[in-house]
Amino acid sequence: MVGDQEALRALLLYYDELPYDVAFVYVTGRHLASALSLIEAEDLPQPDILITDVGTAIYRDAQLAEDVEWKRQMQAGWQPKRIVEMASAFPALHRQSLPDNRRISFTFSPNDGAVHDFEEALAQARIPHKMIISSNRDVDVLPEKSGKGNALNYVIERYAPKDVQVLVAGDSGNDLDMLTLGYPAVIVGNAQPELTTIEPHPRLYHAQKNCAKGIHEAWLHFYGS
Ligand code: GLC
């Protein structure tokens, strides 16, 4: 959605003029305050649902009330303290400063093997988790049942009408699981290399264009004029 203001305005105008309602679900790696400041800075429409922290938190409606059922599912078996302890053995992983422990995220220096070794250590210690690597820079350790894909699936099943038509759009590694849920999806032209090599599929469209223009291109591809 962001990155090309003019294209974003054109896309929003296009959606406004459609004969049906378009709802916005933002699915971001950012934490809530960071997501809200981006929405404000880019003058994005208020989302109908906001999924933050790589799928570990879901907020809805104008009040942005947290979905407590999803929160409960995220907390089951989640062991942030142990994950932090284990990470301290890998100095190449730099912990991101985040407002809470719903995910444990790091940045890392590319290609030094630490991420792989850390993942192996977590697996050996049988600590339930999901690890997601994005942009050759970020590594997120998340509750096992989280991730953008699982969170989006939950939101669609719980809140969307049965005949909903969906377009999922993404540009980096943390988007992969939601792009491959089976809903019509677009990898925008300016995506990170970890997505550009994904095999196309009838429901996974590689847009030529960047940012909001790529979303618009995919909307026309899947849903016509
Ligand atoms: C966003 C978040 C960061 C996360 C990354 C990958 O950049 O701000 O915390 O690690 O996405 O999911």
Residues whose N, C-alpha, C, O or C-beta is under 5 A from the ligand:
A	BS01	GLC	G29 R30 V54 S105 S134 D138 D140 N174
